[in-house]
Amino acid sequence: MRKKLVVGNWKMHGNLLENRQLLESVVTNVSNMHEKAQFAVCVPFPYLPSVQAMLQNTSVSWGAQNLSQFDKGAYTGEVSSGMLVDFACDFVIVGHSERRSIYGETNEVVAEKCAAAQRAGITPILCVGETYEQREAGITEKIIKEQLDAIIQSIGIDFFNQAVIAYEPVWAIGTGKTASPQQAQDVHAFIRKIIANQNSVIADVLLILYGGSVKASNAQELFMMPDIDGGLIGGASLVADDFVAICRAASQ
Ligand code: PEP
């Protein structure tokens, strides 16, 4: 039985005051839900110390949204896995479609970042997903397979022992267009099958989150699908009532 996971991706939003108000409300309202589900927020780097201080000893974990593939060196502006360890991050999002499309992260770089996170003991949340054009061209499964194969070939299938996958169709991120529960389930089942072809034990326990315009109003029907193990939540994670409602849907 997989315990559902709901992760907020704050992207480049927030400030010290708003973060405090948001987290106070989230922590209070999800405190009685953690038996059936787990919760986390992935926040901008500068807020890690204050978020750590607010969330330690609560039922909400925290993490970052990116990391460098390198451990240290002359990489101006980058943040290493060791630095995330200093702030006790449990999770780091890797290969979000915004990193792939805006910052040119390739499948190979994403694999290196995944490896760096795992070496440091941080659970990578590996994002995969197709664009609208790729779905229309009927190559969704091919794209997802390439994204997963890059990891399997460079790190090995054991990577998925200590990782989470987020299936995020690019056309659904921040657009208000959600994949239907069946559309999402089909891709989740495909992802689990790819992993199961190599190791069925890992595939059975692997958490595969859905991301892409998850809202309070559609979370429950998505989370009821057999291979959807929770959500990666962008916009709705910035509004306490919405995020809490999504967490509640995961804990049913
Ligand atoms: C995301 O940023 O990963 C995401 C899914 O965003 P949204 O929920 O806003 O579509």
Boltz pocket constraint, residues with backbone or C-beta under 6 A from the ligand:
constraints:
  - pocket:
      binder: B
      contacts: [[A, 9], [A, 11], [A, 168], [A, 172], [A, 173], [A, 174], [A, 175], [A, 176], [A, 211], [A, 212], [A, 213], [A, 214], [A, 232], [A, 233], [A, 234], [A, 235], [A, 236]]
      max_distance: 6.0
